Amino acid sequence: MVQTNNIPPQKVHSLFDRIAPKYDQMNNLITLGLHKHWRTETIKMLNIQPGDFVLDLCCGTGDLTIDLAEKVGPSGHVVALDLSEEMLKLAKKKIEAAHLAGRVTLVTGDSMQLPFEDSYFDIVTIGFGLRNVPDADQVLREMTRVLRNDGQVACLETSQPQQPLIRLGWKSYFHVVPVMAKLTGSRYQDYDYLQKTTKAFVSVQKLAAMFSAAGLKNVHYKLFAFGAGAVHLGNKRHDRTK
């Protein structure tokens, strides 16, 4: 089991409810605006077809959800799940503004215990959420469980640069993030927690191994910004016991 944080789930839930109003603003600061490019590249790497049925976990304010909904077209659908109702309220406004409400269903739920049947979705994604769950292995198993055979999983996440000088600069920058949050009126403690989960998250190699252990094949990843971010992808193996 890879435990990504040791804070009780209800406290993490409360944290994301609190930061929801300024989440997009702080996400731009934390990633220097690069998360938009990372999402675009992730969508390009996914084999999304018109009519696909997609699940977006830890959807937050809905940016990746909107990208997915645009790709599946009028005949497809995206289910967007998050524990934070405040995040989902903001996602709903953005989805409606993009005129995509008919293609998206918002669900309040726990990514560690998904309320969906086996082999239910064509694609399952999670963006900037895996590092904040109590057990990343359990989430990956659940993502695989609800995915149809040969369906695709994608995880977009901040990562840890391997080049020493870049890694040093990356660590130094993340020490400043809580201070920037405080200057915008957010709680220092909330973003101190987020920068700690970012630094403590597993390496790209370890996450690739976790994908395989969860039952995924053809596992591969792409680094962004010298390793400051990464997307991992994999396909569900056929269960030969059924």
Kinemage of the C-alpha trace (Angstrom):
@kinemage 1
@onewidth
@group {chain A} dominant
@subgroup {mainchain}
@vectorlist {calphas} color= white
{ca met a 1} P 0.000 0.000 0.000
{ca val a 2} L 1.293 3.443 -0.941
{ca gln a 3} L -0.141 5.862 1.582
{ca thr a 4} L 0.034 9.309 0.035
{ca asn a 5} L -0.924 11.224 3.175
{ca asn a 6} L -1.622 10.527 6.833
{ca ile a 7} L -4.370 13.110 7.308
{ca pro a 8} L -7.905 11.800 7.974
{ca pro a 9} L -10.059 11.883 4.799
{ca gln a 10} L -12.602 14.237 6.387
{ca lys a 11} L -9.862 16.814 6.985
{ca val a 12} L -8.654 16.546 3.377
{ca his a 13} L -12.279 16.936 2.299
{ca ser a 14} L -12.596 20.114 4.390
{ca leu a 15} L -9.312 21.444 3.020
{ca phe a 16} L -10.491 21.196 -0.583
{ca asp a 17} L -13.833 22.754 0.283
{ca arg a 18} L -11.915 25.692 1.781
{ca ile a 19} L -9.506 26.214 -1.102
{ca ala a 20} L -12.114 25.725 -3.858
{ca pro a 21} L -12.754 29.458 -4.507
{ca lys a 22} L -9.060 30.117 -5.169
{ca tyr a 23} L -8.063 26.695 -6.469
{ca asp a 24} L -7.701 27.732 -10.124
{ca gln a 25} L -5.707 30.826 -9.206
{ca met a 26} L -3.326 28.843 -7.004
{ca asn a 27} L -3.025 26.009 -9.523
{ca asn a 28} L -1.764 28.557 -12.045
{ca leu a 29} L 0.787 29.806 -9.518
{ca ile a 30} L 1.924 26.343 -8.436
{ca thr a 31} L 2.480 25.083 -11.997
{ca leu a 32} L 3.434 28.480 -13.473
{ca gly a 33} L 0.451 28.038 -15.785
{ca leu a 34} L 1.934 24.875 -17.291
{ca his a 35} L -0.959 22.641 -16.190
{ca lys a 36} L -2.948 23.829 -19.226
{ca his a 37} L -0.295 22.521 -21.622
{ca trp a 38} L 0.008 19.313 -19.599
{ca arg a 39} L -3.752 18.703 -19.924
{ca thr a 40} L -3.625 19.358 -23.669
{ca glu a 41} L -0.832 16.829 -24.105
{ca thr a 42} L -2.682 14.291 -21.950
{ca ile a 43} L -5.796 14.581 -24.118
{ca lys a 44} L -3.670 14.081 -27.238
{ca met a 45} L -2.176 10.881 -25.810
{ca leu a 46} L -5.550 9.403 -24.873
{ca asn a 47} L -7.330 7.432 -27.585
{ca ile a 48} L -10.648 9.207 -27.053
{ca gln a 49} L -13.356 8.372 -29.570
{ca pro a 50} L -16.682 10.126 -30.186
{ca gly a 51} L -19.290 8.339 -28.093
{ca asp a 52} L -16.865 7.178 -25.383
{ca phe a 53} L -18.032 6.878 -21.762
{ca val a 54} L -15.389 8.488 -19.535
{ca leu a 55} L -14.828 8.790 -15.772
{ca asp a 56} L -12.803 11.746 -14.439
{ca leu a 57} L -11.780 11.257 -10.804
{ca cys a 58} L -10.873 14.056 -8.377
{ca cys a 59} L -12.273 16.371 -11.034
{ca gly a 60} L -11.883 19.535 -8.937
{ca thr a 61} L -13.202 22.586 -10.746
{ca gly a 62} L -13.666 20.645 -13.967
{ca asp a 63} L -10.895 21.717 -16.342
{ca leu a 64} L -9.932 18.188 -17.414
{ca thr a 65} L -13.611 17.201 -17.391
{ca ile a 66} L -14.372 19.924 -19.938
{ca asp a 67} L -11.474 18.831 -22.165
{ca leu a 68} L -12.790 15.259 -22.077
{ca ala a 69} L -16.400 16.289 -22.741
{ca glu a 70} L -15.333 18.236 -25.819
{ca lys a 71} L -13.556 15.137 -27.189
{ca val a 72} L -16.310 12.558 -26.603
{ca gly a 73} L -18.765 14.669 -28.589
{ca pro a 74} L -22.567 14.815 -28.331
{ca ser a 75} L -22.867 11.016 -28.390
{ca gly a 76} L -20.420 10.505 -25.516
{ca his a 77} L -20.577 11.263 -21.807
{ca val a 78} L -18.258 12.118 -18.918
{ca val a 79} L -18.901 11.294 -15.273
{ca ala a 80} L -16.919 13.682 -13.042
{ca leu a 81} L -16.418 12.615 -9.422
{ca asp a 82} L -15.034 14.536 -6.459
{ca leu a 83} L -15.351 14.436 -2.661
{ca ser a 84} L -15.623 18.224 -2.415
{ca glu a 85} L -19.078 19.640 -3.072
{ca glu a 86} L -17.589 23.137 -3.232
{ca met a 87} L -15.289 22.031 -6.055
{ca leu a 88} L -18.240 20.431 -7.850
{ca lys a 89} L -20.262 23.653 -7.576
{ca leu a 90} L -17.494 25.518 -9.388
{ca ala a 91} L -17.136 22.714 -11.935
{ca lys a 92} L -20.871 22.915 -12.663
{ca lys a 93} L -20.644 26.637 -13.431
{ca lys a 94} L -17.675 26.153 -15.761
{ca ile a 95} L -19.294 23.205 -17.541
{ca glu a 96} L -22.516 25.164 -18.063
{ca ala a 97} L -20.543 28.165 -19.341
{ca ala a 98} L -18.866 25.846 -21.867
{ca his a 99} L -22.349 24.624 -22.967
{ca leu a 100} L -21.422 21.027 -22.102
{ca ala a 101} L -23.878 20.304 -19.273
{ca gly a 102} L -25.648 17.654 -21.355
{ca arg a 103} L -22.446 15.657 -21.705
{ca val a 104} L -21.388 15.662 -18.036
{ca thr a 105} L -22.760 14.107 -14.845
{ca leu a 106} L -21.270 15.409 -11.593
{ca val a 107} L -21.035 12.935 -8.716
{ca thr a 108} L -20.018 13.452 -5.094
{ca gly a 109} L -18.009 10.374 -4.202
{ca asp a 110} L -14.863 8.711 -2.913
{ca ser a 111} L -12.289 7.624 -5.502
{ca met a 112} L -11.236 4.777 -3.192
{ca gln a 113} L -14.727 3.228 -3.278
{ca leu a 114} L -16.249 3.992 -6.654
{ca pro a 115} L -20.046 3.632 -6.905
{ca phe a 116} L -19.879 2.017 -10.354
{ca glu a 117} L -20.076 -1.507 -11.746
{ca asp a 118} L -17.103 -3.433 -13.114
{ca ser a 119} L -16.022 -2.747 -16.707
{ca tyr a 120} L -18.245 0.332 -16.949
{ca phe a 121} L -16.085 2.995 -18.652
{ca asp a 122} L -13.999 3.288 -21.823
{ca ile a 123} L -11.504 5.687 -20.217
{ca val a 124} L -10.743 6.650 -16.600
{ca thr a 125} L -8.656 9.712 -15.720
{ca ile a 126} L -7.369 11.409 -12.596
{ca gly a 127} L -5.678 14.806 -12.657
{ca phe a 128} L -3.663 16.225 -9.756
{ca gly a 129} L -5.536 14.043 -7.285
{ca leu a 130} L -3.660 10.790 -6.749
{ca arg a 131} L -1.110 12.375 -4.416
{ca asn a 132} L -3.888 13.493 -2.053
{ca val a 133} L -5.724 10.187 -1.527
{ca pro a 134} L -5.094 7.966 1.525
{ca asp a 135} L -4.085 4.942 -0.591
{ca ala a 136} L -2.996 5.463 -4.198
{ca asp a 137} L -2.819 1.711 -4.884
{ca gln a 138} L -6.462 1.301 -3.888
{ca val a 139} L -7.513 4.137 -6.199
{ca leu a 140} L -5.615 2.592 -9.115
{ca arg a 141} L -7.265 -0.773 -8.432
{ca glu a 142} L -10.677 0.891 -8.438
{ca met a 143} L -9.882 2.751 -11.665
{ca thr a 144} L -8.908 -0.552 -13.260
{ca arg a 145} L -11.954 -2.363 -11.909
{ca val a 146} L -14.470 0.018 -13.498
{ca leu a 147} L -12.587 0.067 -16.814
{ca arg a 148} L -13.573 -2.201 -19.689
{ca asn a 149} L -10.996 -4.617 -21.127
{ca asp a 150} L -8.382 -2.717 -23.151
{ca gly a 151} L -9.815 0.563 -21.851
{ca gln a 152} L -7.340 3.302 -20.950
{ca val a 153} L -6.305 4.870 -17.643
{ca ala a 154} L -4.477 8.199 -17.401
{ca cys a 155} L -2.987 9.916 -14.380
{ca leu a 156} L -1.745 13.497 -14.745
{ca glu a 157} L 0.232 14.577 -11.706
{ca thr a 158} L 3.027 16.792 -10.469
{ca ser a 159} L 6.267 14.858 -10.207
{ca gln a 160} L 9.872 15.172 -9.126
{ca pro a 161} L 12.582 16.351 -11.543
{ca gln a 162} L 15.596 14.027 -11.650
{ca gln a 163} L 18.221 16.538 -12.825
{ca pro a 164} L 19.912 17.812 -9.623
{ca leu a 165} L 19.888 21.564 -10.335
{ca ile a 166} L 16.313 21.561 -11.603
{ca arg a 167} L 15.256 19.420 -8.661
{ca leu a 168} L 16.844 21.910 -6.250
{ca gly a 169} L 15.029 24.812 -7.885
{ca trp a 170} L 11.767 22.838 -7.848
{ca lys a 171} L 12.083 22.132 -4.129
{ca ser a 172} L 12.922 25.763 -3.381
{ca tyr a 173} L 9.933 26.995 -5.371
{ca phe a 174} L 7.521 24.732 -3.517
{ca his a 175} L 8.722 26.118 -0.203
{ca val a 176} L 7.446 29.498 -1.422
{ca val a 177} L 4.001 28.213 -2.476
{ca pro a 178} L 2.383 28.438 0.999
{ca val a 179} L 3.650 32.012 1.327
{ca met a 180} L 2.124 32.926 -2.046
{ca ala a 181} L -1.128 31.309 -0.923
{ca lys a 182} L -1.169 33.414 2.230
{ca leu a 183} L -0.645 36.577 0.164
{ca thr a 184} L -3.747 35.718 -1.885
{ca gly a 185} L -5.789 35.308 1.299
{ca ser a 186} L -5.606 31.517 1.533
{ca arg a 187} L -4.516 29.571 4.612
{ca tyr a 188} L -0.778 28.949 4.816
{ca gln a 189} L -1.391 25.529 6.413
{ca asp a 190} L -3.532 24.306 3.512
{ca tyr a 191} L -0.882 24.930 0.888
{ca asp a 192} L 1.882 23.775 3.183
{ca tyr a 193} L 0.054 20.439 3.222
{ca leu a 194} L -0.274 20.444 -0.587
{ca gln a 195} L 3.395 21.202 -1.183
{ca lys a 196} L 4.339 18.415 1.226
{ca thr a 197} L 2.161 15.844 -0.579
{ca thr a 198} L 3.699 16.969 -3.875
{ca lys a 199} L 7.262 16.493 -2.632
{ca ala a 200} L 6.432 13.179 -0.944
{ca phe a 201} L 4.684 11.629 -3.951
{ca val a 202} L 6.237 8.618 -5.639
{ca ser a 203} L 8.697 8.783 -8.539
{ca val a 204} L 7.539 8.272 -12.113
{ca gln a 205} L 9.170 4.847 -12.116
{ca lys a 206} L 7.370 3.811 -8.928
{ca leu a 207} L 4.018 5.042 -10.240
{ca ala a 208} L 4.533 3.063 -13.453
{ca ala a 209} L 5.123 -0.058 -11.335
{ca met a 210} L 1.939 0.693 -9.372
{ca phe a 211} L -0.001 0.895 -12.665
{ca ser a 212} L 1.250 -2.590 -13.584
{ca ala a 213} L 0.445 -3.972 -10.130
{ca ala a 214} L -3.116 -2.652 -10.470
{ca gly a 215} L -3.644 -4.776 -13.577
{ca leu a 216} L -2.674 -2.383 -16.364
{ca lys a 217} L -0.560 -3.182 -19.420
{ca asn a 218} L 1.338 -1.083 -21.986
{ca val a 219} L 2.245 1.263 -19.134
{ca his a 220} L 4.195 4.320 -20.196
{ca tyr a 221} L 4.639 7.925 -19.160
{ca lys a 222} L 5.665 11.323 -20.472
{ca leu a 223} L 7.511 13.955 -18.470
{ca phe a 224} L 6.686 17.651 -18.565
{ca ala a 225} L 8.949 20.570 -17.653
{ca phe a 226} L 12.015 18.360 -17.000
{ca gly a 227} L 9.955 16.114 -14.724
{ca ala a 228} L 7.978 18.716 -12.743
{ca gly a 229} L 4.873 17.000 -14.098
{ca ala a 230} L 4.095 13.668 -15.730
{ca val a 231} L 1.263 11.743 -17.318
{ca his a 232} L 1.082 7.958 -16.908
{ca leu a 233} L -1.051 5.798 -19.181
{ca gly a 234} L -2.001 2.131 -19.302
{ca asn a 235} L -4.601 -0.266 -20.673
{ca lys a 236} L -6.605 -2.844 -18.748
{ca arg a 237} L -5.487 -6.422 -19.140
{ca his a 238} L -8.012 -9.045 -20.168
{ca asp a 239} L -9.148 -11.150 -17.194
{ca arg a 240} L -8.645 -14.690 -18.482
{ca thr a 241} L -10.424 -16.180 -15.454
{ca lys a 242} L -13.826 -14.939 -16.678
